[in-house]
Amino acid sequence: MHSMSITGALTDPLSNSAFVRALVDVSVVAVVAGVIGTFIVLRGTGFLGDALAHSIFPGVVVAFLIGANLLLGALVAGLSAATVMALLTANQRVRDNTAIGVIFTAAFALGVVILSRSDITSGNLEEILFGDPLSAHATDVVLTLTIGVAVLGAVAALWRLFVMAAFDPNGARAMGLPVLALDLLLLALTALTVVVAFKAVGDILVISLLITPAATARLFADRLLPMAALASALGVAAGLAGVYLGYHTGVSAGGTIVLISTAAFFASWLFAPRHGILVAGLARRDRALLRARPEAEAEIILASPEIRAPHEA
């Protein structure tokens, strides 16, 4: 009976087309976010993802007010913000973080001003800020699939170039690679990832979907490709679990996805086989004991009466 109830909890929602759309949408988003998030985590540019997430806010608000698709509004705003950030950093006296700070605060403030002059209800605002994959329409899923496939295709085609430009820019320049163009393209792909993730977890929580699975994967994987694959898998697992819990309990699916991802990160931070804090601490203790053991055994042997020198007996 109990196993049947679990089976029903897993299979019964699949008869709901909105639920199936949510599963597809979240799965695609998690795969794309895992790949792009790996570059963000390894380069230490989490602030960039956060900035782009906030920068799509005015586009989403405007799209809602005029009755357009929210993802299209996010797409226009995200790519516009990425373009302006890139133009600002062309001036060598404007650092990357400076441009990011200027643009994302201005964009978010613009969204707040527009919002203050509108009649958006608290429910609509909650969906914009925290997402609701269960409200995804067929158009949203098609747009997510299209953008997701385009992002993954670009990353796959330019994988080696992205890796070299991101982690050895001087060497890449010496080889004649267009490092600036590759950085700008990766920035645009990050903006597109933020856009597709928006519907699943909302404007506020997008950064978690980009960062947390990749940060968790970093505790297990030492190579880039396995880390990206694991980050995507972790994101998909958290996404599916969050959608199911949101469906059955009525809580925010987007918030649940983020909480599950965060719980997985902290569990990995403690117990990951090689890099977990507790596991690494136990390993250091064991190594210390092994180093000390020969000396301790030698002292015991020397103190044993059976091996004392004859004149000491």
Sequence and secondary structure as in RCSB ss.txt:
>XXXX:A:sequence
MHSMSITGALTDPLSNSAFVRALVDVSVVAVVAGVIGTFIVLRGTGFLGDALAHSIFPGVVVAFLIGANLLLGAL
VAGLSAATVMALLTANQRVRDNTAIGVIFTAAFALGVVILSRSDITSGNLEEILFGDPLSAHATDVVLTLTIGVA
VLGAVAALWRLFVMAAFDPNGARAMGLPVLALDLLLLALTALTVVVAFKAVGDILVISLLITPAATARLFADRLL
PMAALASALGVAAGLAGVYLGYHTGVSAGGTIVLISTAAFFASWLFAPRHGILVAGLARRDRALLRARPEAEAEI
ILASPEIRAPHEA
>XXXX:A:secstr
 HHHHHHHHHHGGGG HHHHHHHHHHHHHHHHHHHHHHHHHHHT HHHHHHHHHHTHHHHHHHHHHT  HHHHHH
HHHHHHHHHHHHHTTSTTS HHHHHHHHHHHHHHHHHHHHHTS   HHHHHHHHH  GGG  HHHHHHHHHHHHH
HHHHHHHTHHHHHHHHH HHHHHHTT  HHHHHHHHHHHHHHHHHHHHHHHHHHHHHHHHHHHHHHHHTT SSHH
HHHHHHHHHHHHHHHHHHHHHHHH S HHHHHHHHHHHHHHHHHHH TTT HHHHHHHHHHHHHHHHHHHHHHHH
HHH GGGS GGG 
